C-alpha cells in the first residue's frame, strides 16, 4: 500500500539556476510516490508541470564595478539523465536588464542552459549540486550579445564553484515529514527522464 510524505525545505542560493533547481528538488519532495522496496520516483513531466505553475525567479546579479544584471526567468524546463545518466540540465528563458557603471541600461532576452549533478549527503542531510557549469547562453537582440555576451558569461560562471559548496536544500528535522526523510533517505539516482530517491526498505 502506497503512502506519500510532504515536506518543505530550507532554500539557499541566489543564482537563477540555483533557485530553479531548488524548486525542482522541492517538487520532488512535494510529489513523492512510493514504488515499494524503499524507493520513490519523480519524472520530468511532474517536475516541469510544477515549474510551469510555481517557479518565479527575479534576481539581481553583479560583478562589482563591471556589470549588474537583473534577471526575470519566465520559463524553465528540466531534462534528467539525457546527456549523461547522472546529470540534470535546466533550460531557462527570461528577460534581462543590464546596467553599467556609467548608469547606461539595456534590455535583452536571455536563454541559458546549466548542468549539474545532484547529490544527497546523508551525513549533512542536505542536497548539493556538484560539477555545476554553464553550458550555453544567448542574448537577443544580436547587438546585446555582441556588447555584453562576454561579461554576462563571466557573471554567470562566477557563481558556479561557490554554489557547489552550499546545499540546495537541507532537511529540517523539526518538521515531522522531513525528519522521516532525514532518517530514511539514503541517496538519489538519475536515469533518463526521472530521479529516484532511495530510502530504507519499509
C-alpha positions as CSV (number, residue, x, y, z in Angstrom):
1,X,0.0,0.0,0.0
2,X,1.5,3.3,-1.0
3,X,1.7,6.5,1.1
4,X,3.1,9.9,0.5
5,X,5.2,12.3,2.6
6,X,5.0,16.0,2.1
7,X,7.9,18.2,3.1
8,X,9.1,21.8,3.0
9,X,12.8,22.5,2.8
10,X,15.1,25.4,3.6
11,X,16.4,27.1,0.4
12,X,19.8,28.6,-0.2
13,X,21.4,30.5,-3.1
14,X,20.9,33.5,-5.3
15,X,21.8,32.2,-8.8
16,X,18.7,31.9,-11.1
17,X,19.6,28.3,-12.0
18,X,20.1,27.6,-8.3
19,X,16.6,28.8,-7.5
20,X,15.1,26.7,-10.3
21,X,16.8,23.6,-9.1
22,X,15.7,24.4,-5.6
23,X,12.1,24.4,-6.9
24,X,12.7,21.1,-8.7
25,X,14.0,19.4,-5.6
26,X,11.2,20.8,-3.6
27,X,8.7,19.4,-6.2
28,X,10.3,16.0,-5.7
29,X,9.6,16.1,-2.0
30,X,6.1,17.5,-2.5
31,X,5.2,14.8,-5.0
32,X,6.8,11.6,-3.6
33,X,5.0,8.5,-4.9
34,X,6.2,5.3,-3.3
35,X,7.1,2.5,-5.7
36,X,7.9,-0.1,-3.0
37,X,11.2,-1.6,-2.0
38,X,12.3,1.7,-0.4
39,X,12.4,3.9,-3.5
40,X,10.5,6.9,-4.8
41,X,10.4,8.2,-8.4
42,X,9.5,11.6,-9.9
43,X,9.7,12.1,-13.7
44,X,10.4,15.1,-15.9
45,X,6.8,15.7,-16.7
46,X,5.9,16.1,-13.0
47,X,8.9,18.4,-12.5
48,X,8.1,20.6,-15.5
49,X,4.5,20.9,-14.6
50,X,5.5,22.1,-11.2
51,X,8.0,24.6,-12.7
52,X,5.4,26.0,-15.0
53,X,2.9,26.6,-12.2
54,X,5.2,27.6,-9.3
55,X,8.6,28.9,-10.3
56,X,9.2,32.7,-10.4
57,X,12.8,33.8,-10.5
58,X,13.6,37.5,-10.1
59,X,17.3,38.0,-9.2
60,X,19.9,40.7,-9.2
61,X,23.4,39.6,-10.2
62,X,26.6,41.7,-10.1
63,X,30.3,41.8,-10.9
64,X,31.2,44.9,-8.8
65,X,32.4,47.8,-10.9
66,X,31.8,45.9,-14.2
67,X,28.1,44.9,-14.7
68,X,24.8,44.5,-12.9
69,X,22.1,42.3,-14.3
70,X,18.5,41.9,-13.2
71,X,17.2,38.5,-14.3
72,X,13.5,37.6,-14.6
73,X,13.1,34.0,-15.5
74,X,9.8,33.4,-17.3
75,X,10.1,29.8,-18.5
76,X,12.1,26.8,-17.2
77,X,12.4,23.3,-18.4
78,X,14.4,20.4,-17.0
79,X,15.9,17.3,-18.6
80,X,17.1,14.5,-16.4
81,X,19.8,12.0,-17.4
82,X,19.5,12.7,-21.1
83,X,23.1,13.8,-21.9
84,X,24.6,11.8,-19.1
85,X,22.9,9.4,-16.7
86,X,24.0,11.2,-13.6
87,X,23.4,14.8,-14.7
88,X,20.4,17.2,-15.0
89,X,20.1,20.2,-17.3
90,X,17.9,23.2,-16.7
91,X,16.9,25.4,-19.7
92,X,15.8,28.9,-18.8
93,X,14.3,31.8,-20.8
94,X,13.6,35.2,-19.5
95,X,14.3,39.0,-19.5
96,X,17.5,40.7,-18.6
97,X,18.1,44.3,-17.6
98,X,21.8,45.2,-17.8
99,X,23.3,48.2,-16.0
100,X,26.8,49.5,-16.5
101,X,28.8,51.7,-14.1
102,X,28.0,54.8,-16.1
103,X,24.3,54.2,-15.4
104,X,23.6,53.1,-19.0
105,X,20.9,50.4,-19.1
106,X,19.9,47.8,-21.7
107,X,17.0,45.3,-22.0
108,X,17.5,41.9,-23.6
109,X,16.1,38.4,-23.8
110,X,18.2,35.7,-22.2
111,X,18.3,31.9,-22.9
112,X,20.6,29.9,-20.7
113,X,21.4,26.3,-20.0
114,X,23.1,24.9,-16.9
115,X,24.1,21.4,-16.0
116,X,24.9,19.8,-12.6
117,X,25.0,16.5,-10.8
118,X,22.5,16.4,-7.9
119,X,23.9,14.6,-4.8
120,X,22.4,13.8,-1.4
121,X,24.9,14.0,1.5
122,X,23.4,11.8,4.2
123,X,25.8,12.9,6.9
124,X,24.7,16.6,6.4
125,X,21.1,15.7,5.5
126,X,21.5,18.0,2.5
127,X,21.2,18.1,-1.3
128,X,24.1,19.5,-3.3
129,X,24.8,20.3,-6.9
130,X,28.2,19.0,-8.0
131,X,30.1,20.0,-11.2
132,X,27.7,22.9,-11.9
133,X,28.6,24.6,-15.2
134,X,27.1,27.0,-17.7
135,X,26.6,25.0,-20.9
136,X,25.2,27.7,-23.2
137,X,23.6,31.1,-23.2
138,X,22.3,33.6,-25.8
139,X,21.2,37.2,-25.7
140,X,18.8,38.8,-28.1
141,X,19.0,41.1,-29.9
142,X,22.3,40.2,-31.5
143,X,23.7,43.7,-30.6
144,X,23.3,42.8,-27.0
145,X,25.1,39.5,-27.5
146,X,28.0,41.3,-29.1
147,X,28.2,44.0,-26.5
148,X,27.5,42.1,-23.3
149,X,27.9,38.4,-24.0
150,X,31.4,38.0,-22.6
151,X,30.6,40.0,-19.4
152,X,27.4,38.0,-18.9
153,X,29.3,34.7,-19.2
154,X,31.8,35.9,-16.6
155,X,28.8,36.9,-14.4
156,X,27.0,33.6,-14.7
157,X,30.2,31.5,-14.4
158,X,31.4,33.4,-11.3
159,X,29.0,31.7,-9.1
160,X,29.5,28.1,-10.1
161,X,32.2,26.9,-7.7
162,X,30.8,29.0,-4.8
163,X,27.4,27.5,-5.1
164,X,28.7,23.9,-5.3
165,X,29.8,24.2,-1.6
166,X,26.3,25.3,-0.5
167,X,23.4,22.9,-0.1
168,X,20.5,23.5,-2.3
169,X,18.3,22.1,0.4
170,X,18.9,21.0,4.0
171,X,16.3,18.8,5.7
172,X,14.7,20.3,8.8
173,X,14.2,17.7,11.5
174,X,11.8,20.0,13.3
175,X,9.2,19.1,10.6
176,X,7.9,15.5,11.2
177,X,7.9,14.6,7.4
178,X,11.4,16.0,6.9
179,X,12.5,14.2,10.0
180,X,11.2,11.0,8.4
181,X,13.2,11.7,5.2
182,X,16.3,12.6,7.2
183,X,16.1,9.2,8.9
184,X,15.3,7.1,5.9
185,X,16.7,8.9,2.8
186,X,19.9,7.2,1.6
187,X,20.7,8.9,-1.7
188,X,19.4,9.5,-5.2
189,X,19.9,8.1,-8.7
190,X,19.3,9.8,-12.0
191,X,18.3,7.9,-15.1
192,X,16.8,9.2,-18.4
193,X,13.7,11.0,-17.6
194,X,13.5,10.5,-13.9
195,X,15.1,10.9,-10.5
196,X,14.8,8.1,-7.9
197,X,15.1,8.8,-4.2
198,X,16.5,5.8,-2.4
199,X,15.1,5.2,1.1
200,X,15.5,2.4,3.6
201,X,13.3,-0.6,2.8
202,X,9.9,-0.4,4.6
